Amino acid sequence: QVQLQESGPGLVKPSQTLSLTCTVSGGSITTNYYYWNWIRQAPGKGLEWMGTIAYSGSTYYIPSLKSRTSISRDTSKNQFTLQLSSVTPEDTAVYYCARSNALKTSGWRRDYDYWGQGTQVTVSS
């Protein structure tokens, strides 16, 4: 059984960089052909796919966030990390990591087979 667990600070100040880590157990993040995604849900809004890192290490980002987003991985720890720079209060959301078995860019929950429980991040001074 694959399990994902997000970790990181719950409060970030405006203009700072948000950094979250997803620790994966029960499966390797380098296994063909899985993709490891970051998805968020702002208050009152739907799920928004932010980006992904593939089994190969390739990364893909939603264009609207691409200039501020970086996803990397540590294969020795079976973790992948999201960094979102220059945050504003509009980046306040519950952040999820999730696995997909193909490149997915949607906010449809059904496109992802395993999810973390989500972590609340608030951007406020």
Solvent accessible surface area in square Angstrom, and as a share of the most:
residue,aa,sasa,rsa
1,Q,167,0.74
2,V,16,0.09
3,Q,114,0.51
4,L,11,0.06
5,Q,91,0.40
6,E,6,0.03
7,S,58,0.38
8,G,42,0.40
9,P,68,0.43
10,G,40,0.38
11,L,113,0.56
12,V,8,0.05
13,K,104,0.44
14,P,47,0.30
15,S,90,0.58
16,Q,90,0.40
17,T,68,0.39
18,L,0,0.00
19,S,41,0.27
20,L,1,0.00
21,T,32,0.18
22,C,0,0.00
23,T,52,0.31
24,V,6,0.03
25,S,55,0.35
26,G,61,0.59
27,G,29,0.28
28,S,48,0.31
29,I,2,0.01
30,T,59,0.34
31,T,62,0.36
32,N,88,0.45
33,Y,139,0.53
34,Y,54,0.21
35,Y,30,0.11
36,W,3,0.01
37,N,0,0.00
38,W,0,0.00
39,I,0,0.00
40,R,22,0.08
41,Q,62,0.27
42,A,20,0.16
43,P,99,0.62
44,G,92,0.88
45,K,141,0.60
46,G,52,0.50
47,L,36,0.18
48,E,57,0.26
49,W,11,0.04
50,M,0,0.00
51,G,0,0.00
52,T,0,0.00
53,I,6,0.03
54,A,2,0.02
55,Y,50,0.19
56,S,67,0.43
57,G,28,0.27
58,S,51,0.33
59,T,50,0.29
60,Y,88,0.34
61,Y,45,0.17
62,I,40,0.20
63,P,116,0.73
64,S,87,0.56
65,L,10,0.05
66,K,128,0.54
67,S,113,0.73
68,R,60,0.22
69,T,11,0.06
70,S,52,0.33
71,I,7,0.04
72,S,59,0.38
73,R,77,0.28
74,D,54,0.28
75,T,71,0.42
76,S,105,0.68
77,K,128,0.54
78,N,32,0.17
79,Q,44,0.19
80,F,0,0.00
81,T,30,0.17
82,L,0,0.00
83,Q,82,0.37
84,L,0,0.00
85,S,38,0.24
86,S,61,0.40
87,V,1,0.01
88,T,57,0.33
89,P,77,0.48
90,E,136,0.61
91,D,2,0.01
92,T,25,0.14
93,A,1,0.01
94,V,43,0.25
95,Y,0,0.00
96,Y,29,0.11
97,C,0,0.00
98,A,0,0.00
99,R,24,0.09
100,S,1,0.00
101,N,97,0.50
102,A,42,0.33
103,L,76,0.38
104,K,63,0.27
105,T,85,0.50
106,S,30,0.19
107,G,27,0.26
108,W,155,0.54
109,R,119,0.43
110,R,195,0.71
111,D,37,0.19
112,Y,9,0.03
113,D,70,0.36
114,Y,59,0.23
115,W,50,0.18
116,G,6,0.06
117,Q,114,0.51
118,G,12,0.12
119,T,24,0.14
120,Q,89,0.40
121,V,0,0.00
122,T,48,0.28
123,V,5,0.03
124,S,49,0.31
125,S,121,0.78
